[in-house]
Amino acid sequence: MSIYRATVVSFDPATWTASVRLDNSSAQALTGIRTARNIASAEMTTSRHVLVDTGDHSDPADFVVTTVFS
């Protein structure tokens, strides 16, 4: 299991998913990343820093935003 730092590009509160750009990867954003429900939707604003947990198999379908920080 790996944890990566990323920046929020967008957030959809209807599906509770985010688009994030991994740090040091300015060319591509990951979309459809699930967000932990204990994170307030007001915290998921553009340019906020987050931690992304990749899960056990590093399959993008398993990625989850677990933490928001400044």
N, C-alpha and C positions, 0 to 999 in steps of 0.2 A: 504494500500500500504506500503510495506516494502522496504528498501534499504539495501543491503548487500555489504560489502567489499569483494573483490576477487582478484585473481591473474590470469593473462592470461597464459594459457597453450599452446594454438595455435590460429591462426587466418587465415581464408580463405577469401582473398579479392574478390574472384570470386563470392561467395555467401553472403559476408559481415556478416559472422557468426564467433563466437569464441567459444573456449572451455575454461572454467574458473574453478578455484578451489576456493571455498568459504573459507574465512579465518576460521581457527580452524576446517577445515574439510579436512585433508590431504589424506584421503582414497579414495575420489571420486571426479571426475570432471564432471561438467555439460557441455554438448555438444550442439551445434546448437543454441547457444544464439545469438539473433540478436544484431547488433551493430548500434548505432545511426550514421546516415550518416554524421553528422557534425564533426565526429572524423576522423582525417587523418589516412589512413591505416598504415603509417609509425610509428604512435604512438602505434599501437597494436602489440607490440613485446612481446616475451616470458618474463615472470617475471615482467611485468608492473602491477601496482596496478590499479584496476578499481572499479567503483560502479555499482552494478546490481540492477535495479528497477524491482520488482516482479509483478507490475501491481495491479489491483484491486482484483483479485481472487486468487493470488498466484499459478497460473497455470504455470508450466515451459514453456509452449508454448508462454506465454506472457512476459517472462523475456527479458530485454533489457539492454545492457551495455550503460550507459549514460555518464560516465566520466572516463578519464584516468589521473592518477597522479603519482608522484614519491614517 
